[in-house]
Amino acid sequence: MLPVLVAAVVLALGGCGKGSSGASPGPMGGAAQMAEVGVVTIAPQKVVQTTELSGRLSALKVADVRPQISGIVLKRLFTEGSDVKAGQLLYQIDPATYQASYDQAKGTLANAQATLASAKTKADRYVELVKINAVSKQDYDDALAAVNEDQATVIADRASLESARVNLEYTRIKAPISGRIGASTVTEGALVTSDQTTALSTIQAFDQMYLDVSRSSMEWLRLRKEFAAGRLQKMGANGAAVKLVMEDGTEYGQTGVLQFTGITVDATTGSVTLRMIFPNPNQELLPGMFVRAQLNEGQDDNTILVPQLAVSRASDGKATVYVVDAANNAKQVIVQANTAYGDQWIVTQGLKAGDRVIVSGLQKVHAGAPVKIAANSASTGASAVSADATKQ
């Protein structure tokens, strides 16, 4: 009787277990789920590519006004912050000592010239006398030697006079260049010296301004190749046209030039300094002003853009994206994406028109796994759209 009861209990328990679950277990003990992802479909776009180089402007010509002799400043003959012309008198140093030295040198020269004239007269007279043996040959030779000696003295005294004249002229400190002069570091009555380290003032010429920026040597090579290929608009034999954007976002009216000559690579950083020069006829540009210079690298009608969030990079810098293949499986693709455009990358290798790039749900994606494309996925460019791509 007991074996019959045990069999009945087993059958009852088996019936209850079958009725409590209506789904069959998956291969891992649970139902398999397909990852849902958002994609963008690649379509070539028209993009105007520019390289942007930013920095602060400097005056192309800057000259420190320094004394070349020592003395007391008698007058300051300019207004601080005004425009001055080259050769304009700026300071007057007390000339009394230098005037006396000049007058003394002038008198010394006159005395030497008189002595030379006397020696020449004597030597000329000895020319005839030596022929008739009225004077000895030795006396004649001594007369000629005296003439030569006096000539040397005149040359030395003339040089001393010129030196005194130069020093006297240095008491009138003049502007070395035309431009705008800054504040004066001295006033009337100040003692200045020829070897002082502090400039009396500084003049900056505003007719031309320059912008220096540091870039890697690879970036310089790339720009050089684009210049040679004609992608950069040329300005002369060794320069490319540059547009300038002011601090307030407005475009400067004058076109500048990026110079490619005189480039030296810094052995420590591997970078080069690129110099851009801009005309400044109306003095709109000022030293120290922060600006952005833009190089137009031409237009590409078949640019492939990918959202930056879709691109991942390995520790070695290699860029990859996930695409959905024809079988709706996720596939990892290596791409070349080195140029930023807004929140997107310009992809030059690895993708083509029509590729479906995964942009959302990436945390659930694995290479080779099937995926489900969300209904709201979009295209990166169903029609060609003009855009400006800026390389930093």
NUMIKE-784528 format. One line per field, with one value per residue (C-alpha): residue number from 1; x, y, z. Coordinates in Angstrom, 3 decimals, always signed. Layout:
N
nr	c(NUM,...) .
X	c(X,...) .
Y	c(Y,...) .
Z	c(Z,...) .
***
This chain:
392
nr	c(1,2,3,4,5,6,7,8,9,10,11,12,13,14,15,16,17,18,19,20,21,22,23,24,25,26,27,28,29,30,31,32,33,34,35,36,37,38,39,40,41,42,43,44,45,46,47,48,49,50,51,52,53,54,55,56,57,58,59,60,61,62,63,64,65,66,67,68,69,70,71,72,73,74,75,76,77,78,79,80,81,82,83,84,85,86,87,88,89,90,91,92,93,94,95,96,97,98,99,100,101,102,103,104,105,106,107,108,109,110,111,112,113,114,115,116,117,118,119,120,121,122,123,124,125,126,127,128,129,130,131,132,133,134,135,136,137,138,139,140,141,142,143,144,145,146,147,148,149,150,151,152,153,154,155,156,157,158,159,160,161,162,163,164,165,166,167,168,169,170,171,172,173,174,175,176,177,178,179,180,181,182,183,184,185,186,187,188,189,190,191,192,193,194,195,196,197,198,199,200,201,202,203,204,205,206,207,208,209,210,211,212,213,214,215,216,217,218,219,220,221,222,223,224,225,226,227,228,229,230,231,232,233,234,235,236,237,238,239,240,241,242,243,244,245,246,247,248,249,250,251,252,253,254,255,256,257,258,259,260,261,262,263,264,265,266,267,268,269,270,271,272,273,274,275,276,277,278,279,280,281,282,283,284,285,286,287,288,289,290,291,292,293,294,295,296,297,298,299,300,301,302,303,304,305,306,307,308,309,310,311,312,313,314,315,316,317,318,319,320,321,322,323,324,325,326,327,328,329,330,331,332,333,334,335,336,337,338,339,340,341,342,343,344,345,346,347,348,349,350,351,352,353,354,355,356,357,358,359,360,361,362,363,364,365,366,367,368,369,370,371,372,373,374,375,376,377,378,379,380,381,382,383,384,385,386,387,388,389,390,391,392) .
X	c(+0.000,+2.888,+4.568,+1.268,+0.919,+4.493,+3.931,+0.727,+2.507,+5.314,+2.818,+0.923,+4.043,+5.116,+1.757,+1.948,+5.455,+4.453,+1.459,+3.353,+5.670,+4.446,+7.873,+10.768,+14.177,+16.732,+20.163,+21.575,+18.569,+16.657,+15.045,+17.597,+17.217,+18.423,+20.180,+18.291,+20.583,+20.313,+22.185,+22.968,+23.248,+26.339,+25.735,+28.538,+28.277,+29.765,+32.204,+34.449,+37.509,+39.474,+42.366,+42.015,+45.098,+44.595,+46.869,+47.693,+48.866,+52.187,+53.533,+55.850,+58.251,+59.119,+61.980,+63.197,+64.386,+67.715,+70.431,+73.804,+75.637,+75.359,+73.895,+70.999,+67.670,+66.788,+63.544,+61.026,+59.574,+56.681,+53.255,+52.978,+50.694,+50.965,+52.162,+55.737,+57.719,+61.145,+63.785,+61.505,+63.251,+62.104,+64.585,+67.255,+70.246,+72.428,+74.936,+77.400,+80.137,+79.821,+79.850,+83.112,+84.661,+83.601,+85.104,+88.349,+88.604,+87.909,+90.759,+93.157,+92.390,+92.979,+96.360,+97.349,+96.295,+98.436,+101.449,+100.929,+100.792,+104.094,+105.741,+104.574,+105.982,+109.342,+109.426,+108.587,+111.414,+113.889,+113.047,+114.957,+117.666,+118.649,+119.217,+121.971,+123.284,+122.209,+120.748,+121.737,+119.774,+119.139,+117.491,+115.257,+114.255,+113.492,+111.243,+109.290,+108.923,+107.598,+104.963,+103.828,+103.714,+101.672,+99.275,+98.664,+98.042,+95.472,+93.654,+93.565,+92.395,+89.724,+88.429,+88.399,+86.376,+83.882,+83.546,+82.917,+80.341,+78.521,+78.419,+77.104,+74.380,+73.484,+72.383,+69.356,+67.552,+65.355,+62.686,+64.284,+61.008,+57.567,+54.799,+53.018,+55.188,+54.399,+54.960,+58.257,+60.312,+62.202,+61.363,+63.327,+66.287,+66.839,+70.334,+70.599,+73.589,+74.733,+74.785,+71.434,+69.100,+65.821,+64.526,+63.415,+60.281,+59.096,+57.742,+55.530,+54.713,+51.063,+51.043,+51.656,+50.866,+51.949,+50.576,+52.912,+51.489,+53.216,+52.283,+53.785,+56.199,+53.699,+51.023,+53.473,+54.294,+50.584,+49.955,+53.050,+51.799,+48.343,+49.965,+52.068,+48.995,+47.017,+44.420,+45.535,+45.055,+48.515,+49.788,+53.132,+55.746,+56.008,+52.777,+49.145,+46.168,+44.764,+41.502,+41.353,+38.442,+38.341,+37.541,+33.900,+33.507,+33.587,+35.869,+38.768,+38.583,+42.230,+43.691,+46.917,+49.624,+51.015,+54.767,+56.382,+59.987,+62.476,+60.960,+63.023,+61.882,+62.346,+64.483,+62.813,+59.136,+59.201,+57.114,+57.537,+56.435,+54.167,+54.048,+51.124,+51.391,+48.374,+48.231,+46.801,+46.300,+43.479,+45.076,+42.104,+44.490,+46.351,+49.255,+48.056,+44.645,+43.406,+42.380,+41.675,+43.300,+41.594,+43.169,+40.711,+41.807,+39.199,+35.870,+35.239,+31.923,+32.182,+33.039,+31.979,+30.976,+30.428,+29.209,+32.085,+30.185,+30.174,+33.993,+36.077,+39.856,+42.295,+45.318,+47.433,+45.069,+43.460,+39.841,+36.983,+33.201,+30.451,+28.344,+25.340,+26.029,+23.565,+22.616,+21.830,+24.869,+27.215,+30.626,+33.638,+35.458,+38.799,+38.517,+40.779,+39.229,+41.721,+39.871,+37.078,+34.103,+31.822,+30.604,+31.554,+34.694,+35.702,+36.378,+38.837,+39.150,+37.076,+33.513,+31.507,+28.136,+25.257,+27.074,+24.914,+26.963,+25.755,+25.498,+23.383,+23.096,+26.832,+27.192,+25.078,+26.803,+29.318,+31.076,+29.163,+26.037,+22.649,+21.099,+17.725,+17.704,+15.533,+12.730,+13.919,+17.408,+18.428,+20.776,+23.865,+23.036,+20.290,+21.135,+24.356,+24.671,+27.365,+29.317,+32.545,+34.971,+37.542,+40.807,+42.249) .
Y	c(+0.000,+2.419,+2.183,+3.151,+6.302,+7.459,+7.168,+9.225,+12.031,+12.182,+12.410,+15.222,+17.274,+16.845,+18.126,+21.212,+22.153,+21.947,+24.191,+26.981,+27.951,+28.660,+29.731,+27.484,+28.553,+30.034,+28.575,+30.441,+29.756,+32.976,+34.466,+35.993,+39.793,+41.650,+45.034,+48.047,+50.720,+54.077,+54.572,+57.299,+56.492,+57.979,+60.424,+62.608,+66.323,+69.507,+71.014,+74.071,+73.187,+75.834,+75.748,+78.097,+79.512,+81.751,+83.946,+87.537,+90.201,+92.010,+95.050,+94.142,+96.972,+97.739,+100.048,+100.902,+104.477,+104.395,+106.970,+106.453,+108.932,+109.914,+113.182,+115.073,+115.198,+118.843,+118.377,+115.731,+116.817,+114.427,+113.515,+110.024,+107.803,+110.005,+109.154,+110.186,+110.266,+108.732,+111.359,+113.400,+114.882,+113.136,+114.104,+116.773,+115.888,+118.677,+119.279,+121.575,+118.995,+117.481,+120.896,+121.716,+118.430,+119.131,+122.626,+121.291,+118.583,+121.173,+123.354,+120.411,+119.508,+123.094,+123.136,+119.835,+121.085,+124.231,+122.138,+119.915,+122.932,+124.237,+120.837,+120.562,+124.013,+123.089,+119.756,+121.465,+123.974,+121.133,+119.484,+122.203,+122.682,+119.042,+119.106,+121.712,+120.168,+123.228,+120.839,+117.325,+114.311,+113.503,+116.881,+116.305,+112.833,+114.282,+116.923,+114.258,+112.172,+115.216,+115.702,+112.068,+112.305,+115.483,+113.920,+111.020,+113.476,+115.320,+112.045,+111.112,+114.585,+114.581,+111.246,+112.723,+115.662,+113.327,+111.308,+114.504,+115.592,+112.246,+112.435,+115.981,+114.797,+111.972,+114.615,+114.992,+111.645,+111.073,+108.535,+105.566,+104.578,+106.042,+104.768,+105.247,+106.022,+104.763,+106.173,+107.812,+106.268,+109.512,+113.175,+116.402,+116.440,+112.673,+111.295,+108.781,+106.650,+104.970,+101.511,+101.605,+98.627,+100.540,+102.110,+105.738,+104.782,+102.318,+102.993,+100.477,+100.782,+99.834,+99.860,+96.093,+93.517,+89.906,+86.780,+83.956,+80.498,+77.211,+74.088,+70.630,+70.039,+67.520,+70.221,+72.582,+69.887,+69.341,+73.051,+73.302,+70.458,+72.015,+75.336,+73.645,+71.789,+75.019,+74.219,+77.287,+80.625,+82.026,+85.478,+85.928,+83.236,+81.970,+82.917,+81.835,+84.169,+84.391,+85.851,+87.375,+87.120,+89.752,+89.228,+90.170,+87.632,+90.125,+89.528,+91.930,+93.731,+93.213,+89.900,+88.750,+86.362,+83.226,+83.017,+79.644,+80.864,+80.918,+77.943,+76.202,+73.127,+73.328,+70.324,+70.072,+70.306,+69.330,+72.409,+75.306,+78.922,+80.098,+83.858,+85.685,+89.360,+91.666,+95.225,+97.726,+101.010,+102.242,+100.981,+98.747,+96.075,+96.644,+94.767,+92.114,+91.726,+88.105,+87.054,+83.946,+83.520,+81.248,+79.477,+78.401,+74.921,+74.555,+72.791,+69.040,+67.932,+64.343,+64.694,+61.911,+63.154,+60.970,+62.120,+62.187,+60.053,+57.185,+57.100,+55.359,+55.399,+52.827,+53.678,+53.904,+56.494,+54.113,+55.131,+52.659,+52.749,+50.126,+49.691,+47.520,+45.149,+43.722,+40.883,+43.381,+42.320,+44.776,+45.111,+47.067,+49.130,+50.976,+54.544,+57.535,+60.464,+63.194,+66.408,+67.781,+69.630,+70.880,+67.792,+65.493,+63.937,+64.141,+60.518,+60.059,+56.243,+53.275,+54.379,+54.913,+56.291,+54.127,+52.668,+52.574,+53.800,+53.020,+56.184,+55.047,+51.839,+51.209,+49.873,+46.853,+46.197,+43.433,+42.670,+39.981,+40.209,+40.864,+44.273,+45.911,+49.366,+51.929,+53.463,+57.066,+56.574,+59.327,+60.065,+62.246,+64.018,+62.945,+65.935,+67.842,+70.625,+73.301,+73.549,+74.997,+72.543,+74.147,+72.460,+73.565) .
Z	c(+0.000,+0.851,-2.609,-4.279,-2.076,-2.837,-6.582,-6.351,-4.471,-7.066,-9.922,-8.176,-7.574,-11.191,-12.402,-10.211,-11.434,-15.089,-14.641,-12.816,-15.744,-19.271,-20.816,-21.687,-20.260,-22.511,-23.068,-20.024,-17.783,-18.836,-21.937,-24.429,-25.131,-28.273,-27.666,-29.044,-30.517,-32.201,-35.455,-37.945,-41.607,-43.242,-46.106,-47.579,-46.820,-48.246,-45.747,-45.967,-43.895,-42.025,-39.584,-36.628,-34.916,-31.897,-29.837,-28.911,-31.319,-31.130,-32.927,-35.791,-34.876,-31.254,-30.232,-26.741,-26.364,-24.497,-23.769,-25.455,-23.225,-19.556,-18.324,-16.771,-18.618,-19.247,-21.193,-22.188,-25.517,-26.198,-24.839,-23.412,-25.505,-28.615,-32.103,-32.924,-36.155,-36.749,-35.970,-33.703,-30.666,-27.475,-24.723,-24.333,-22.137,-20.751,-23.613,-21.784,-21.131,-24.594,-26.254,-24.462,-25.568,-29.141,-29.088,-27.638,-30.283,-32.954,-31.700,-31.498,-35.093,-36.247,-34.518,-36.137,-39.556,-39.116,-38.108,-41.131,-43.466,-42.060,-42.437,-46.045,-46.874,-45.396,-47.255,-50.549,-50.030,-49.316,-52.631,-54.559,-51.940,-51.819,-55.583,-55.225,-52.008,-49.998,-47.398,-46.593,-47.744,-44.090,-43.473,-46.463,-45.222,-41.779,-43.378,-45.270,-42.105,-40.251,-42.950,-42.649,-38.868,-38.953,-41.465,-39.064,-36.244,-38.335,-39.090,-35.389,-34.343,-37.026,-35.626,-32.110,-33.383,-35.033,-31.817,-29.871,-32.452,-32.195,-28.398,-28.603,-31.000,-28.579,-26.067,-28.380,-28.002,-31.059,-32.000,-33.815,-35.526,-36.165,-33.934,-30.635,-27.640,-24.166,-20.707,-19.816,-17.019,-16.299,-15.830,-16.122,-13.751,-13.824,-14.326,-17.155,-18.096,-21.261,-19.637,-17.819,-18.323,-18.067,-21.256,-21.156,-23.100,-25.753,-29.234,-31.049,-34.734,-35.317,-39.111,-39.097,-36.413,-36.092,-34.421,-33.379,-32.612,-31.782,-33.709,-34.009,-36.849,-38.299,-38.414,-40.134,-42.721,-43.351,-43.888,-46.080,-48.297,-48.582,-49.495,-52.196,-53.493,-53.780,-51.115,-49.166,-50.908,-51.715,-50.781,-52.515,-53.033,-49.449,-47.702,-47.335,-46.941,-43.400,-42.135,-38.667,-36.230,-33.494,-29.812,-30.348,-33.165,-36.039,-39.006,-39.527,-42.850,-43.899,-45.106,-43.479,-44.585,-42.943,-43.521,-44.202,-44.371,-41.498,-39.659,-36.954,-35.023,-31.249,-30.308,-26.878,-27.800,-31.474,-32.275,-34.677,-34.444,-37.246,-37.806,-39.387,-40.348,-40.707,-42.106,-39.631,-41.523,-39.278,-36.040,-35.235,-33.938,-30.690,-29.062,-26.625,-28.288,-28.374,-31.894,-33.960,-37.364,-39.886,-42.848,-45.547,-46.660,-49.374,-49.796,-49.720,-51.217,-49.927,-46.256,-43.894,-40.439,-37.383,-33.940,-31.479,-28.957,-31.468,-31.660,-29.004,-28.780,-27.469,-25.336,-28.503,-29.985,-32.513,-33.231,-33.708,-34.235,-34.205,-37.343,-38.057,-40.942,-43.482,-41.092,-38.310,-36.288,-34.565,-36.199,-34.895,-37.540,-37.308,-38.651,-39.272,-37.377,-36.445,-37.300,-35.109,-36.549,-33.792,-31.917,-34.815,-36.295,-39.938,-40.932,-43.781,-43.718,-42.564,-43.445,-46.603,-47.601,-46.373,-43.345,-40.202,-37.243,-33.714,-31.598,-28.618,-26.628,-27.070,-23.516,-24.510,-27.834,-28.479,-31.751,-33.696,-31.509,-33.158,-32.502,-32.963,-34.568,-32.780,-34.816,-34.277,-35.808,-38.223,-41.090,-40.729,-43.960,-46.284,-48.436,-48.903,-46.358,-46.378,-43.120,-41.798,-40.293,-38.037,-37.183,-33.873) .
***
